[in-house]
Amino acid sequence: MKVRNSIRSMKNKPGAQVVRRRGRLYVINKKEPRFKTRQG
């Protein structure tokens, strides 16, 4: 899967985790809950 630039910049933030759920790519952040992205 090609990763979008917005996701690449999100996963560099402190506390960010890249998670694959049901074929989708999510970035979730426990430290800053408003930083969330989804691809696919």
C-alpha positions as CSV (number, residue, x, y, z in Angstrom):
1,M,0.0,0.0,0.0
2,K,1.3,3.4,-0.9
3,V,1.5,5.6,2.1
4,R,0.2,9.2,1.8
5,N,2.4,12.1,2.8
6,S,0.0,13.2,5.5
7,I,0.4,9.9,7.2
8,R,4.1,10.0,7.0
9,S,4.2,13.3,8.7
10,M,1.8,12.1,11.4
11,K,3.8,9.0,12.3
12,N,6.8,11.2,13.2
13,K,4.9,12.9,16.0
14,P,5.7,11.7,19.5
15,G,3.4,9.0,20.8
16,A,2.1,8.1,17.3
17,Q,1.4,4.4,16.4
18,V,0.6,3.1,12.9
19,V,-2.1,0.4,13.1
20,R,-3.7,-1.7,10.3
21,R,-7.3,-2.6,11.0
22,R,-9.6,-4.3,8.5
23,G,-7.3,-3.4,5.6
24,R,-7.1,0.3,6.5
25,L,-4.1,2.2,7.8
26,Y,-4.6,4.3,10.8
27,V,-2.3,6.6,12.8
28,I,-3.5,7.0,16.4
29,N,-1.8,9.1,19.1
30,K,-2.4,8.5,22.8
31,K,-0.5,11.6,23.8
32,E,-2.4,13.9,21.4
33,P,-5.8,12.3,20.7
34,R,-6.7,14.9,18.0
35,F,-3.9,13.7,15.8
36,K,-5.6,10.8,13.9
37,T,-5.5,9.9,10.3
38,R,-6.9,7.1,8.1
39,Q,-6.0,5.8,4.7
40,G,-7.9,3.3,2.6
